[in-house]
Amino acid sequence: MRWVVIDDLGEFLGVAGTFLHSRPVLHTVPLTVTETLRVRGPQAYGAEAPVFGVLEAEGAVRGAWFRTPPYRLTLTPLAVAETEEGVMLEALAEQLAGLGHALPGVSAEQPTAAAFAEAWQRRTGAKAELRQRQRLYRLGELTPPSPMPQGRARVAGARDRELLVRWHEEFAEAVGNVAAGDAESWADARIRYGGVVLWETPDGVPVSMAGTHPMVAGQVRVAPVYTPAGLRGRGYAGAATVEASRGALAAGAEDVLLFADLANSTSNGLYRRVGYRGVTEFEVYDFLG
């Protein structure tokens, strides 16, 4: 087995595409990020070119990673024996450190993230600090809140651009910039494909938003969900999430997914109440020093 670094998105998808599509729910982040890069170009997440890699064994891909600088490394689970996973993550840490990659952190399914963080810490001396624990949810039976808050849902358009930019920036700050990407580019892209549902009051004032990624591999991931601090606790986020989820199902999505910060019991409870069921847990680490 060996890790292979790939600089070209097309080459990476040609090599790793079948592997990524083999477990689309667990691979939702690589699938949606590479689709964004394919559509919007290599600068979709920043000026520095993205980089990719795969774990190859006997002509088959057993794992994959990518990074869109300046953001963290994202790793898939490895399709190898449990006894081999630690060895291969040590090898990846050695390879990336040897190539001069200054990683700010890693995001992956819990066991993979923890093992790589330990390997990177041993290899480089950087302190691995757990930043966030997340749960990946998949929609079961959509169950709207009863009663729904007063108001209505609508798809955000060009007139909402300033609002989307501001809310994206506020959301990114609230989650510690875990959400990657430039707010203006994000807003422009979402407006183009109708990727944000706004919940507005009866007099037409937007009070919450739920975004969706474009469909890829039969799945749509809901993100971000945001309500300004002064408007929370009124059911607006639940209503926006339900309408965004309903739209994804109407568009033909086989799976509707979302991530939630496990430290936020309010959002986790909300998602469960409207029909989302936990799949697995992810962890995000920062590398310090």
Secondary structure, DSSP 4 states (H G I P E B T S, - for coil): -EEEEE--HHHHHHHHHHHHHHSTTTTHHHHHHHHHHHHH-TTTT-SSPPEEEEEEETTEEEEEEEE-TTS-EEEPPP-S-HHHHHHHHHHHHHHHHHTT----EEEEEHHHHHHHHHHHHHHH--EEEEEEEEEEEEE-S----SSPPSSEEEE--GGGHHHHHHHHHHHHHHTTT-S-S-HHHHHHHHHHHT-EEEEE-TTS-EEEEEEEPPPBTTEEEEEEEE--GGGTTSSHHHHHHHHHHHHHHHTT-SEEEEEEETT-HHHHHHHHHTTEEEEEEEEEEEEE-
